Amino acid sequence: MSANLDLVRAIYAAWERGDHSSAEWADPDVEVVIVDGPNPGTWTGLAAVAKEWGEFISGFEELRTVADEYRELDDERVLVLTQFSARGKGSGLDMTAKGAILFHTGEGKVTRMVRYWERDRALAVVGLKE
């Protein structure tokens, strides 16, 4: 297993426990792109990413992110097929998505993270099939 795959697995180990507090894994200038879903956009830098993610997760309870599969694409990219579930705090509505996150790495840190709420879209972008 590569160091990049180990890094991404460690991130998911925390997220699967519901711990989204650490950003030690991220480059200070990390770029986060959310391609689709309820809050698409692009954020650069730890402060901007933390603010956006904090605002997003504050609207949910019982937030859960689980990795279904890890695919090491090359020396710099790891694709994680994910399941996301949460309940809206105000609405009480349940939200689920089978998506993917593409992690770009460099020098032991995540430099770019691209979230896809639609798994098929992510697989198509990297030239893979489920």
Backbone atoms as SQL, in Angstrom:
CREATE TABLE atoms (id INTEGER PRIMARY KEY, chain TEXT, resi INTEGER, resn TEXT, atom TEXT, x REAL, y REAL, z REAL);
INSERT INTO atoms VALUES
  (1, 'A', 1, 'MET', 'N', 0.848, -1.176, 0.000),
  (2, 'A', 1, 'MET', 'CA', 0.000, 0.000, 0.000),
  (3, 'A', 1, 'MET', 'C', 0.898, 1.245, 0.000),
  (4, 'A', 2, 'SER', 'N', 0.514, 2.226, -0.761),
  (5, 'A', 2, 'SER', 'CA', 1.322, 3.445, -0.862),
  (6, 'A', 2, 'SER', 'C', 1.044, 4.402, 0.296),
  (7, 'A', 3, 'ALA', 'N', 1.935, 5.366, 0.433),
  (8, 'A', 3, 'ALA', 'CA', 1.760, 6.390, 1.468),
  (9, 'A', 3, 'ALA', 'C', 0.497, 7.214, 1.203),
  (10, 'A', 4, 'ASN', 'N', 0.193, 7.476, -0.078),
  (11, 'A', 4, 'ASN', 'CA', -1.005, 8.257, -0.397),
  (12, 'A', 4, 'ASN', 'C', -2.274, 7.502, -0.010),
  (13, 'A', 5, 'LEU', 'N', -2.297, 6.224, -0.281),
  (14, 'A', 5, 'LEU', 'CA', -3.451, 5.412, 0.096),
  (15, 'A', 5, 'LEU', 'C', -3.572, 5.344, 1.618),
  (16, 'A', 6, 'ASP', 'N', -2.463, 5.211, 2.308),
  (17, 'A', 6, 'ASP', 'CA', -2.477, 5.224, 3.783),
  (18, 'A', 6, 'ASP', 'C', -3.039, 6.546, 4.302),
  (19, 'A', 7, 'LEU', 'N', -2.624, 7.656, 3.690),
  (20, 'A', 7, 'LEU', 'CA', -3.090, 8.981, 4.095),
  (21, 'A', 7, 'LEU', 'C', -4.611, 9.080, 3.958),
  (22, 'A', 8, 'VAL', 'N', -5.125, 8.686, 2.813),
  (23, 'A', 8, 'VAL', 'CA', -6.567, 8.794, 2.565),
  (24, 'A', 8, 'VAL', 'C', -7.344, 7.845, 3.477),
  (25, 'A', 9, 'ARG', 'N', -6.845, 6.655, 3.706),
  (26, 'A', 9, 'ARG', 'CA', -7.513, 5.728, 4.635),
  (27, 'A', 9, 'ARG', 'C', -7.568, 6.305, 6.051),
  (28, 'A', 10, 'ALA', 'N', -6.515, 6.990, 6.466),
  (29, 'A', 10, 'ALA', 'CA', -6.497, 7.609, 7.795),
  (30, 'A', 10, 'ALA', 'C', -7.536, 8.727, 7.889),
  (31, 'A', 11, 'ILE', 'N', -7.682, 9.503, 6.820),
  (32, 'A', 11, 'ILE', 'CA', -8.702, 10.558, 6.797),
  (33, 'A', 11, 'ILE', 'C', -10.077, 9.938, 6.976),
  (34, 'A', 12, 'TYR', 'N', -10.351, 8.880, 6.225),
  (35, 'A', 12, 'TYR', 'CA', -11.656, 8.240, 6.304),
  (36, 'A', 12, 'TYR', 'C', -11.890, 7.541, 7.629),
  (37, 'A', 13, 'ALA', 'N', -10.839, 7.025, 8.253),
  (38, 'A', 13, 'ALA', 'CA', -10.999, 6.402, 9.573),
  (39, 'A', 13, 'ALA', 'C', -11.582, 7.416, 10.553),
  (40, 'A', 14, 'ALA', 'N', -11.082, 8.642, 10.508),
  (41, 'A', 14, 'ALA', 'CA', -11.609, 9.699, 11.384),
  (42, 'A', 14, 'ALA', 'C', -13.027, 10.074, 10.969),
  (43, 'A', 15, 'TRP', 'N', -13.249, 10.300, 9.678),
  (44, 'A', 15, 'TRP', 'CA', -14.579, 10.700, 9.204),
  (45, 'A', 15, 'TRP', 'C', -15.637, 9.654, 9.527),
  (46, 'A', 16, 'GLU', 'N', -15.272, 8.372, 9.428),
  (47, 'A', 16, 'GLU', 'CA', -16.242, 7.310, 9.719),
  (48, 'A', 16, 'GLU', 'C', -16.620, 7.281, 11.196),
  (49, 'A', 17, 'ARG', 'N', -15.758, 7.813, 12.050),
  (50, 'A', 17, 'ARG', 'CA', -16.074, 7.949, 13.483),
  (51, 'A', 17, 'ARG', 'C', -16.849, 9.233, 13.754),
  (52, 'A', 18, 'GLY', 'N', -17.070, 10.032, 12.715),
  (53, 'A', 18, 'GLY', 'CA', -17.766, 11.306, 12.883),
  (54, 'A', 18, 'GLY', 'C', -16.845, 12.444, 13.264),
  (55, 'A', 19, 'ASP', 'N', -15.528, 12.219, 13.194),
  (56, 'A', 19, 'ASP', 'CA', -14.546, 13.225, 13.570),
  (57, 'A', 19, 'ASP', 'C', -14.070, 13.967, 12.330),
  (58, 'A', 20, 'HIS', 'N', -14.517, 15.206, 12.178),
  (59, 'A', 20, 'HIS', 'CA', -14.118, 16.049, 11.060),
  (60, 'A', 20, 'HIS', 'C', -13.256, 17.215, 11.541),
  (61, 'A', 21, 'SER', 'N', -12.665, 17.077, 12.730),
  (62, 'A', 21, 'SER', 'CA', -11.985, 18.203, 13.366),
  (63, 'A', 21, 'SER', 'C', -10.560, 18.431, 12.886),
  (64, 'A', 22, 'SER', 'N', -9.898, 17.413, 12.371),
  (65, 'A', 22, 'SER', 'CA', -8.497, 17.556, 12.003),
  (66, 'A', 22, 'SER', 'C', -8.328, 17.944, 10.538),
  (67, 'A', 23, 'ALA', 'N', -7.348, 18.791, 10.294),
  (68, 'A', 23, 'ALA', 'CA', -6.975, 19.130, 8.921),
  (69, 'A', 23, 'ALA', 'C', -5.466, 18.957, 8.740),
  (70, 'A', 24, 'GLU', 'N', -4.847, 18.178, 9.627),
  (71, 'A', 24, 'GLU', 'CA', -3.409, 17.937, 9.533),
  (72, 'A', 24, 'GLU', 'C', -3.029, 17.276, 8.218),
  (73, 'A', 25, 'TRP', 'N', -3.959, 16.590, 7.621),
  (74, 'A', 25, 'TRP', 'CA', -3.737, 15.885, 6.361),
  (75, 'A', 25, 'TRP', 'C', -3.725, 16.811, 5.148),
  (76, 'A', 26, 'ALA', 'N', -4.179, 18.046, 5.313),
  (77, 'A', 26, 'ALA', 'CA', -4.363, 18.965, 4.183),
  (78, 'A', 26, 'ALA', 'C', -3.195, 19.938, 4.034),
  (79, 'A', 27, 'ASP', 'N', -2.811, 20.187, 2.806),
  (80, 'A', 27, 'ASP', 'CA', -1.868, 21.251, 2.481),
  (81, 'A', 27, 'ASP', 'C', -2.503, 22.584, 2.883),
  (82, 'A', 28, 'PRO', 'N', -1.739, 23.546, 3.381),
  (83, 'A', 28, 'PRO', 'CA', -2.327, 24.838, 3.770),
  (84, 'A', 28, 'PRO', 'C', -3.091, 25.531, 2.633),
  (85, 'A', 29, 'ASP', 'N', -2.699, 25.264, 1.403),
  (86, 'A', 29, 'ASP', 'CA', -3.362, 25.876, 0.243),
  (87, 'A', 29, 'ASP', 'C', -4.288, 24.887, -0.460),
  (88, 'A', 30, 'VAL', 'N', -4.789, 23.920, 0.282),
  (89, 'A', 30, 'VAL', 'CA', -5.658, 22.897, -0.304),
  (90, 'A', 30, 'VAL', 'C', -6.821, 23.544, -1.056),
  (91, 'A', 31, 'GLU', 'N', -7.187, 22.915, -2.162),
  (92, 'A', 31, 'GLU', 'CA', -8.356, 23.349, -2.920),
  (93, 'A', 31, 'GLU', 'C', -9.415, 22.262, -2.798),
  (94, 'A', 32, 'VAL', 'N', -10.618, 22.657, -2.444),
  (95, 'A', 32, 'VAL', 'CA', -11.737, 21.723, -2.350),
  (96, 'A', 32, 'VAL', 'C', -12.787, 22.147, -3.367),
  (97, 'A', 33, 'VAL', 'N', -13.169, 21.190, -4.193),
  (98, 'A', 33, 'VAL', 'CA', -14.173, 21.429, -5.222),
  (99, 'A', 33, 'VAL', 'C', -15.337, 20.488, -4.962),
  (100, 'A', 34, 'ILE', 'N', -16.530, 21.042, -4.878),
  (101, 'A', 34, 'ILE', 'CA', -17.743, 20.227, -4.797),
  (102, 'A', 34, 'ILE', 'C', -18.446, 20.432, -6.126),
  (103, 'A', 35, 'VAL', 'N', -18.478, 19.357, -6.921),
  (104, 'A', 35, 'VAL', 'CA', -18.915, 19.446, -8.306),
  (105, 'A', 35, 'VAL', 'C', -20.424, 19.607, -8.426),
  (106, 'A', 36, 'ASP', 'N', -21.165, 18.901, -7.598),
  (107, 'A', 36, 'ASP', 'CA', -22.619, 18.869, -7.735),
  (108, 'A', 36, 'ASP', 'C', -23.245, 18.752, -6.349),
  (109, 'A', 37, 'GLY', 'N', -24.500, 18.451, -6.276),
  (110, 'A', 37, 'GLY', 'CA', -25.142, 18.274, -4.978),
  (111, 'A', 37, 'GLY', 'C', -25.660, 19.580, -4.401),
  (112, 'A', 38, 'PRO', 'N', -25.893, 19.594, -3.081),
  (113, 'A', 38, 'PRO', 'CA', -26.576, 20.727, -2.456),
  (114, 'A', 38, 'PRO', 'C', -25.738, 22.000, -2.310),
  (115, 'A', 39, 'ASN', 'N', -24.418, 21.905, -2.394),
  (116, 'A', 39, 'ASN', 'CA', -23.594, 23.095, -2.181),
  (117, 'A', 39, 'ASN', 'C', -22.365, 23.117, -3.093),
  (118, 'A', 40, 'PRO', 'N', -22.550, 23.140, -4.426),
  (119, 'A', 40, 'PRO', 'CA', -21.389, 23.147, -5.317),
  (120, 'A', 40, 'PRO', 'C', -20.572, 24.427, -5.167),
  (121, 'A', 41, 'GLY', 'N', -19.281, 24.294, -5.400),
  (122, 'A', 41, 'GLY', 'CA', -18.410, 25.453, -5.333),
  (123, 'A', 41, 'GLY', 'C', -16.963, 25.042, -5.231),
  (124, 'A', 42, 'THR', 'N', -16.089, 26.038, -5.120),
  (125, 'A', 42, 'THR', 'CA', -14.655, 25.815, -4.980),
  (126, 'A', 42, 'THR', 'C', -14.140, 26.712, -3.861),
  (127, 'A', 43, 'TRP', 'N', -13.330, 26.141, -2.983),
  (128, 'A', 43, 'TRP', 'CA', -12.743, 26.866, -1.868),
  (129, 'A', 43, 'TRP', 'C', -11.254, 26.566, -1.812),
  (130, 'A', 44, 'THR', 'N', -10.455, 27.567, -1.517),
  (131, 'A', 44, 'THR', 'CA', -9.005, 27.402, -1.468),
  (132, 'A', 44, 'THR', 'C', -8.484, 27.889, -0.126),
  (133, 'A', 45, 'GLY', 'N', -7.616, 27.076, 0.468),
  (134, 'A', 45, 'GLY', 'CA', -7.010, 27.404, 1.753),
  (135, 'A', 45, 'GLY', 'C', -7.784, 26.811, 2.910),
  (136, 'A', 46, 'LEU', 'N', -7.061, 26.472, 3.962),
  (137, 'A', 46, 'LEU', 'CA', -7.674, 25.805, 5.110),
  (138, 'A', 46, 'LEU', 'C', -8.796, 26.603, 5.749),
  (139, 'A', 47, 'ALA', 'N', -8.624, 27.899, 5.891),
  (140, 'A', 47, 'ALA', 'CA', -9.655, 28.719, 6.548),
  (141, 'A', 47, 'ALA', 'C', -10.959, 28.700, 5.755),
  (142, 'A', 48, 'ALA', 'N', -10.869, 28.884, 4.443),
  (143, 'A', 48, 'ALA', 'CA', -12.076, 28.900, 3.604),
  (144, 'A', 48, 'ALA', 'C', -12.757, 27.536, 3.589),
  (145, 'A', 49, 'VAL', 'N', -11.963, 26.477, 3.505),
  (146, 'A', 49, 'VAL', 'CA', -12.516, 25.122, 3.480),
  (147, 'A', 49, 'VAL', 'C', -13.182, 24.802, 4.817),
  (148, 'A', 50, 'ALA', 'N', -12.524, 25.119, 5.916),
  (149, 'A', 50, 'ALA', 'CA', -13.087, 24.846, 7.241),
  (150, 'A', 50, 'ALA', 'C', -14.390, 25.608, 7.452),
  (151, 'A', 51, 'LYS', 'N', -14.438, 26.853, 7.020),
  (152, 'A', 51, 'LYS', 'CA', -15.656, 27.653, 7.168),
  (153, 'A', 51, 'LYS', 'C', -16.810, 27.027, 6.386),
  (154, 'A', 52, 'GLU', 'N', -16.571, 26.693, 5.123),
  (155, 'A', 52, 'GLU', 'CA', -17.621, 26.114, 4.285),
  (156, 'A', 52, 'GLU', 'C', -18.082, 24.767, 4.827),
  (157, 'A', 53, 'TRP', 'N', -17.137, 23.889, 5.171),
  (158, 'A', 53, 'TRP', 'CA', -17.497, 22.561, 5.664),
  (159, 'A', 53, 'TRP', 'C', -18.244, 22.677, 6.990),
  (160, 'A', 54, 'GLY', 'N', -17.799, 23.569, 7.850),
  (161, 'A', 54, 'GLY', 'CA', -18.476, 23.778, 9.128),
  (162, 'A', 54, 'GLY', 'C', -19.908, 24.237, 8.945),
  (163, 'A', 55, 'GLU', 'N', -20.121, 25.160, 8.017),
  (164, 'A', 55, 'GLU', 'CA', -21.483, 25.629, 7.734),
  (165, 'A', 55, 'GLU', 'C', -22.336, 24.501, 7.161),
  (166, 'A', 56, 'PHE', 'N', -21.756, 23.705, 6.274),
  (167, 'A', 56, 'PHE', 'CA', -22.503, 22.607, 5.664),
  (168, 'A', 56, 'PHE', 'C', -22.917, 21.569, 6.704),
  (169, 'A', 57, 'ILE', 'N', -21.969, 21.085, 7.494),
  (170, 'A', 57, 'ILE', 'CA', -22.308, 20.014, 8.436),
  (171, 'A', 57, 'ILE', 'C', -23.158, 20.516, 9.602),
  (172, 'A', 58, 'SER', 'N', -23.136, 21.806, 9.877),
  (173, 'A', 58, 'SER', 'CA', -23.952, 22.315, 10.986),
  (174, 'A', 58, 'SER', 'C', -25.447, 22.183, 10.707),
  (175, 'A', 59, 'GLY', 'N', -25.815, 22.000, 9.457),
  (176, 'A', 59, 'GLY', 'CA', -27.225, 21.848, 9.097),
  (177, 'A', 59, 'GLY', 'C', -27.742, 20.427, 9.223),
  (178, 'A', 60, 'PHE', 'N', -26.872, 19.515, 9.668),
  (179, 'A', 60, 'PHE', 'CA', -27.255, 18.106, 9.728),
  (180, 'A', 60, 'PHE', 'C', -27.020, 17.518, 11.110),
  (181, 'A', 61, 'GLU', 'N', -27.745, 16.460, 11.372),
  (182, 'A', 61, 'GLU', 'CA', -27.464, 15.615, 12.525),
  (183, 'A', 61, 'GLU', 'C', -27.296, 14.203, 11.989),
  (184, 'A', 62, 'GLU', 'N', -26.692, 13.360, 12.773),
  (185, 'A', 62, 'GLU', 'CA', -26.431, 11.980, 12.366),
  (186, 'A', 62, 'GLU', 'C', -25.693, 11.925, 11.035),
  (187, 'A', 63, 'LEU', 'N', -24.736, 12.802, 10.850),
  (188, 'A', 63, 'LEU', 'CA', -23.918, 12.853, 9.640),
  (189, 'A', 63, 'LEU', 'C', -22.978, 11.656, 9.614),
  (190, 'A', 64, 'ARG', 'N', -22.941, 10.977, 8.481),
  (191, 'A', 64, 'ARG', 'CA', -22.088, 9.792, 8.366),
  (192, 'A', 64, 'ARG', 'C', -21.495, 9.719, 6.965),
  (193, 'A', 65, 'THR', 'N', -20.191, 9.532, 6.885),
  (194, 'A', 65, 'THR', 'CA', -19.481, 9.336, 5.625),
  (195, 'A', 65, 'THR', 'C', -18.708, 8.031, 5.738),
  (196, 'A', 66, 'VAL', 'N', -18.939, 7.115, 4.795),
  (197, 'A', 66, 'VAL', 'CA', -18.314, 5.801, 4.835),
  (198, 'A', 66, 'VAL', 'C', -17.666, 5.513, 3.485),
  (199, 'A', 67, 'ALA', 'N', -16.457, 4.962, 3.518),
  (200, 'A', 67, 'ALA', 'CA', -15.768, 4.557, 2.289),
  (201, 'A', 67, 'ALA', 'C', -16.214, 3.157, 1.900),
  (202, 'A', 68, 'ASP', 'N', -16.675, 3.020, 0.663),
  (203, 'A', 68, 'ASP', 'CA', -17.008, 1.699, 0.124),
  (204, 'A', 68, 'ASP', 'C', -15.786, 1.038, -0.501),
  (205, 'A', 69, 'GLU', 'N', -14.979, 1.865, -1.170),
  (206, 'A', 69, 'GLU', 'CA', -13.846, 1.315, -1.916),
  (207, 'A', 69, 'GLU', 'C', -12.815, 2.404, -2.163),
  (208, 'A', 70, 'TYR', 'N', -11.552, 2.006, -2.118),
  (209, 'A', 70, 'TYR', 'CA', -10.440, 2.899, -2.417),
  (210, 'A', 70, 'TYR', 'C', -9.804, 2.441, -3.726),
  (211, 'A', 71, 'ARG', 'N', -9.548, 3.391, -4.623),
  (212, 'A', 71, 'ARG', 'CA', -8.876, 3.077, -5.886),
  (213, 'A', 71, 'ARG', 'C', -7.714, 4.036, -6.071),
  (214, 'A', 72, 'GLU', 'N', -6.515, 3.480, -6.031),
  (215, 'A', 72, 'GLU', 'CA', -5.325, 4.296, -6.263),
  (216, 'A', 72, 'GLU', 'C', -5.162, 4.424, -7.776),
  (217, 'A', 73, 'LEU', 'N', -5.301, 5.637, -8.281),
  (218, 'A', 73, 'LEU', 'CA', -5.298, 5.848, -9.731),
  (219, 'A', 73, 'LEU', 'C', -3.897, 6.020, -10.296),
  (220, 'A', 74, 'ASP', 'N', -3.027, 6.684, -9.558),
  (221, 'A', 74, 'ASP', 'CA', -1.642, 6.904, -9.972),
  (222, 'A', 74, 'ASP', 'C', -0.864, 7.375, -8.749),
  (223, 'A', 75, 'ASP', 'N', 0.326, 7.929, -8.967),
  (224, 'A', 75, 'ASP', 'CA', 1.184, 8.352, -7.846),
  (225, 'A', 75, 'ASP', 'C', 0.647, 9.534, -7.064),
  (226, 'A', 76, 'GLU', 'N', -0.363, 10.239, -7.610),
  (227, 'A', 76, 'GLU', 'CA', -0.856, 11.444, -6.950),
  (228, 'A', 76, 'GLU', 'C', -2.346, 11.442, -6.668),
  (229, 'A', 77, 'ARG', 'N', -3.086, 10.438, -7.142),
  (230, 'A', 77, 'ARG', 'CA', -4.542, 10.488, -6.991),
  (231, 'A', 77, 'ARG', 'C', -5.107, 9.186, -6.419),
  (232, 'A', 78, 'VAL', 'N', -6.034, 9.373, -5.479),
  (233, 'A', 78, 'VAL', 'CA', -6.780, 8.256, -4.884),
  (234, 'A', 78, 'VAL', 'C', -8.258, 8.606, -4.988),
  (235, 'A', 79, 'LEU', 'N', -9.025, 7.697, -5.562),
  (236, 'A', 79, 'LEU', 'CA', -10.473, 7.861, -5.671),
  (237, 'A', 79, 'LEU', 'C', -11.132, 7.004, -4.603),
  (238, 'A', 80, 'VAL', 'N', -12.029, 7.609, -3.841),
  (239, 'A', 80, 'VAL', 'CA', -12.762, 6.872, -2.815),
  (240, 'A', 80, 'VAL', 'C', -14.241, 6.890, -3.177),
  (241, 'A', 81, 'LEU', 'N', -14.810, 5.705, -3.323),
  (242, 'A', 81, 'LEU', 'CA', -16.251, 5.582, -3.533),
  (243, 'A', 81, 'LEU', 'C', -16.898, 5.616, -2.160),
  (244, 'A', 82, 'THR', 'N', -17.872, 6.497, -1.985),
  (245, 'A', 82, 'THR', 'CA', -18.389, 6.793, -0.653),
  (246, 'A', 82, 'THR', 'C', -19.899, 6.627, -0.551),
  (247, 'A', 83, 'GLN', 'N', -20.336, 6.536, 0.691),
  (248, 'A', 83, 'GLN', 'CA', -21.748, 6.646, 1.025),
  (249, 'A', 83, 'GLN', 'C', -21.863, 7.742, 2.076),
  (250, 'A', 84, 'PHE', 'N', -22.786, 8.643, 1.845),
  (251, 'A', 84, 'PHE', 'CA', -23.016, 9.763, 2.747),
  (252, 'A', 84, 'PHE', 'C', -24.460, 9.684, 3.202),
  (253, 'A', 85, 'SER', 'N', -24.673, 9.886, 4.484),
  (254, 'A', 85, 'SER', 'CA', -26.050, 9.956, 4.989),
  (255, 'A', 85, 'SER', 'C', -26.110, 10.976, 6.115),
  (256, 'A', 86, 'ALA', 'N', -27.255, 11.621, 6.213),
  (257, 'A', 86, 'ALA', 'CA', -27.454, 12.626, 7.260),
  (258, 'A', 86, 'ALA', 'C', -28.947, 12.931, 7.355),
  (259, 'A', 87, 'ARG', 'N', -29.312, 13.570, 8.452),
  (260, 'A', 87, 'ARG', 'CA', -30.687, 14.040, 8.646),
  (261, 'A', 87, 'ARG', 'C', -30.631, 15.548, 8.838),
  (262, 'A', 88, 'GLY', 'N', -31.454, 16.257, 8.077),
  (263, 'A', 88, 'GLY', 'CA', -31.503, 17.706, 8.186),
  (264, 'A', 88, 'GLY', 'C', -31.996, 18.131, 9.562),
  (265, 'A', 89, 'LYS', 'N', -31.292, 19.054, 10.203),
  (266, 'A', 89, 'LYS', 'CA', -31.697, 19.508, 11.536),
  (267, 'A', 89, 'LYS', 'C', -33.049, 20.202, 11.513),
  (268, 'A', 90, 'GLY', 'N', -33.239, 21.085, 10.581),
  (269, 'A', 90, 'GLY', 'CA', -34.495, 21.833, 10.518),
  (270, 'A', 90, 'GLY', 'C', -35.629, 21.047, 9.899),
  (271, 'A', 91, 'SER', 'N', -35.324, 20.305, 8.838),
  (272, 'A', 91, 'SER', 'CA', -36.374, 19.623, 8.071),
  (273, 'A', 91, 'SER', 'C', -36.676, 18.225, 8.584),
  (274, 'A', 92, 'GLY', 'N', -35.690, 17.588, 9.195),
  (275, 'A', 92, 'GLY', 'CA', -35.853, 16.200, 9.608),
  (276, 'A', 92, 'GLY', 'C', -35.772, 15.222, 8.451),
  (277, 'A', 93, 'LEU', 'N', -35.502, 15.731, 7.247),
  (278, 'A', 93, 'LEU', 'CA', -35.421, 14.865, 6.074),
  (279, 'A', 93, 'LEU', 'C', -34.103, 14.116, 6.051),
  (280, 'A', 94, 'ASP', 'N', -34.186, 12.853, 5.634),
  (281, 'A', 94, 'ASP', 'CA', -32.995, 12.038, 5.473),
  (282, 'A', 94, 'ASP', 'C', -32.397, 12.279, 4.097),
  (283, 'A', 95, 'MET', 'N', -31.066, 12.377, 4.065),
  (284, 'A', 95, 'MET', 'CA', -30.354, 12.574, 2.813),
  (285, 'A', 95, 'MET', 'C', -29.328, 11.466, 2.683),
  (286, 'A', 96, 'THR', 'N', -29.300, 10.809, 1.534),
  (287, 'A', 96, 'THR', 'CA', -28.287, 9.794, 1.279),
  (288, 'A', 96, 'THR', 'C', -27.730, 10.006, -0.118),
  (289, 'A', 97, 'ALA', 'N', -26.477, 9.640, -0.297),
  (290, 'A', 97, 'ALA', 'CA', -25.845, 9.749, -1.611),
  (291, 'A', 97, 'ALA', 'C', -24.724, 8.731, -1.702),
  (292, 'A', 98, 'LYS', 'N', -24.639, 8.086, -2.845),
  (293, 'A', 98, 'LYS', 'CA', -23.486, 7.250, -3.173),
  (294, 'A', 98, 'LYS', 'C', -22.642, 8.070, -4.123),
  (295, 'A', 99, 'GLY', 'N', -21.576, 8.623, -3.601),
  (296, 'A', 99, 'GLY', 'CA', -20.740, 9.511, -4.377),
  (297, 'A', 99, 'GLY', 'C', -19.308, 9.053, -4.402),
  (298, 'A', 100, 'ALA', 'N', -18.417, 10.017, -4.588),
  (299, 'A', 100, 'ALA', 'CA', -16.987, 9.729, -4.633),
  (300, 'A', 100, 'ALA', 'C', -16.222, 11.001, -4.310),
  (301, 'A', 101, 'ILE', 'N', -15.025, 10.810, -3.793),
  (302, 'A', 101, 'ILE', 'CA', -14.114, 11.926, -3.577),
  (303, 'A', 101, 'ILE', 'C', -12.783, 11.559, -4.216),
  (304, 'A', 102, 'LEU', 'N', -12.281, 12.465, -5.040),
  (305, 'A', 102, 'LEU', 'CA', -10.988, 12.298, -5.687),
  (306, 'A', 102, 'LEU', 'C', -9.970, 13.133, -4.917),
  (307, 'A', 103, 'PHE', 'N', -8.996, 12.467, -4.321),
  (308, 'A', 103, 'PHE', 'CA', -7.947, 13.119, -3.549),
  (309, 'A', 103, 'PHE', 'C', -6.698, 13.255, -4.413),
  (310, 'A', 104, 'HIS', 'N', -6.169, 14.461, -4.517),
  (311, 'A', 104, 'HIS', 'CA', -4.880, 14.722, -5.158),
  (312, 'A', 104, 'HIS', 'C', -3.887, 14.955, -4.030),
  (313, 'A', 105, 'THR', 'N', -2.720, 14.339, -4.114),
  (314, 'A', 105, 'THR', 'CA', -1.754, 14.429, -3.024),
  (315, 'A', 105, 'THR', 'C', -0.400, 14.915, -3.528),
  (316, 'A', 106, 'GLY', 'N', 0.364, 15.427, -2.612),
  (317, 'A', 106, 'GLY', 'CA', 1.737, 15.844, -2.883),
  (318, 'A', 106, 'GLY', 'C', 2.473, 16.062, -1.582),
  (319, 'A', 107, 'GLU', 'N', 3.649, 15.519, -1.488),
  (320, 'A', 107, 'GLU', 'CA', 4.497, 15.679, -0.304),
  (321, 'A', 107, 'GLU', 'C', 3.783, 15.302, 0.990),
  (322, 'A', 108, 'GLY', 'N', 3.004, 14.225, 0.929),
  (323, 'A', 108, 'GLY', 'CA', 2.361, 13.699, 2.128),
  (324, 'A', 108, 'GLY', 'C', 1.122, 14.428, 2.593),
  (325, 'A', 109, 'LYS', 'N', 0.584, 15.319, 1.766),
  (326, 'A', 109, 'LYS', 'CA', -0.615, 16.090, 2.113),
  (327, 'A', 109, 'LYS', 'C', -1.619, 16.020, 0.968),
  (328, 'A', 110, 'VAL', 'N', -2.870, 16.286, 1.290),
  (329, 'A', 110, 'VAL', 'CA', -3.890, 16.427, 0.251),
  (330, 'A', 110, 'VAL', 'C', -3.818, 17.851, -0.269),
  (331, 'A', 111, 'THR', 'N', -3.611, 17.987, -1.577),
  (332, 'A', 111, 'THR', 'CA', -3.502, 19.302, -2.195),
  (333, 'A', 111, 'THR', 'C', -4.801, 19.732, -2.862),
  (334, 'A', 112, 'ARG', 'N', -5.610, 18.755, -3.232),
  (335, 'A', 112, 'ARG', 'CA', -6.896, 19.046, -3.887),
  (336, 'A', 112, 'ARG', 'C', -7.844, 17.894, -3.599),
  (337, 'A', 113, 'MET', 'N', -9.081, 18.238, -3.323),
  (338, 'A', 113, 'MET', 'CA', -10.101, 17.238, -3.044),
  (339, 'A', 113, 'MET', 'C', -11.340, 17.606, -3.860),
  (340, 'A', 114, 'VAL', 'N', -11.815, 16.668, -4.674),
  (341, 'A', 114, 'VAL', 'CA', -12.963, 16.921, -5.530),
  (342, 'A', 114, 'VAL', 'C', -14.081, 15.959, -5.132),
  (343, 'A', 115, 'ARG', 'N', -15.196, 16.522, -4.646),
  (344, 'A', 115, 'ARG', 'CA', -16.333, 15.709, -4.197),
  (345, 'A', 115, 'ARG', 'C', -17.386, 15.652, -5.294),
  (346, 'A', 116, 'TYR', 'N', -17.832, 14.429, -5.553),
  (347, 'A', 116, 'TYR', 'CA', -18.920, 14.172, -6.496),
  (348, 'A', 116, 'TYR', 'C', -20.046, 13.512, -5.725),
  (349, 'A', 117, 'TRP', 'N', -21.216, 14.102, -5.763),
  (350, 'A', 117, 'TRP', 'CA', -22.367, 13.478, -5.109),
  (351, 'A', 117, 'TRP', 'C', -22.919, 12.346, -5.967),
  (352, 'A', 118, 'GLU', 'N', -22.584, 12.352, -7.245),
  (353, 'A', 118, 'GLU', 'CA', -23.019, 11.296, -8.162),
  (354, 'A', 118, 'GLU', 'C', -21.808, 10.443, -8.530),
  (355, 'A', 119, 'ARG', 'N', -21.783, 9.213, -8.036),
  (356, 'A', 119, 'ARG', 'CA', -20.642, 8.316, -8.210),
  (357, 'A', 119, 'ARG', 'C', -20.318, 8.075, -9.676),
  (358, 'A', 120, 'ASP', 'N', -21.329, 7.867, -10.498),
  (359, 'A', 120, 'ASP', 'CA', -21.101, 7.596, -11.918),
  (360, 'A', 120, 'ASP', 'C', -20.360, 8.741, -12.597),
  (361, 'A', 121, 'ARG', 'N', -20.658, 9.940, -12.204),
  (362, 'A', 121, 'ARG', 'CA', -19.996, 11.117, -12.772),
  (363, 'A', 121, 'ARG', 'C', -18.511, 11.105, -12.442),
  (364, 'A', 122, 'ALA', 'N', -18.178, 10.788, -11.217),
  (365, 'A', 122, 'ALA', 'CA', -16.771, 10.724, -10.804),
  (366, 'A', 122, 'ALA', 'C', -16.033, 9.633, -11.566),
  (367, 'A', 123, 'LEU', 'N', -16.651, 8.477, -11.682),
  (368, 'A', 123, 'LEU', 'CA', -16.011, 7.374, -12.400),
  (369, 'A', 123, 'LEU', 'C', -15.780, 7.737, -13.863),
  (370, 'A', 124, 'ALA', 'N', -16.738, 8.409, -14.468),
  (371, 'A', 124, 'ALA', 'CA', -16.588, 8.821, -15.865),
  (372, 'A', 124, 'ALA', 'C', -15.438, 9.815, -16.023),
  (373, 'A', 125, 'VAL', 'N', -15.310, 10.741, -15.085),
  (374, 'A', 125, 'VAL', 'CA', -14.260, 11.757, -15.164),
  (375, 'A', 125, 'VAL', 'C', -12.869, 11.112, -15.145),
  (376, 'A', 126, 'VAL', 'N', -12.693, 10.070, -14.359),
  (377, 'A', 126, 'VAL', 'CA', -11.372, 9.413, -14.278),
  (378, 'A', 126, 'VAL', 'C', -11.246, 8.236, -15.229),
  (379, 'A', 127, 'GLY', 'N', -12.289, 7.982, -16.020),
  (380, 'A', 127, 'GLY', 'CA', -12.231, 6.937, -17.036),
  (381, 'A', 127, 'GLY', 'C', -12.433, 5.531, -16.515),
  (382, 'A', 128, 'LEU', 'N', -13.225, 5.394, -15.454),
  (383, 'A', 128, 'LEU', 'CA', -13.496, 4.075, -14.873),
  (384, 'A', 128, 'LEU', 'C', -14.978, 3.780, -14.890),
  (385, 'A', 129, 'LYS', 'N', -15.298, 2.512, -14.625),
  (386, 'A', 129, 'LYS', 'CA', -16.694, 2.087, -14.466),
  (387, 'A', 129, 'LYS', 'C', -16.834, 1.421, -13.109),
  (388, 'A', 130, 'GLU', 'N', -18.050, 1.381, -12.598),
  (389, 'A', 130, 'GLU', 'CA', -18.308, 0.761, -11.288),
  (390, 'A', 130, 'GLU', 'C', -17.963, -0.710, -11.343);
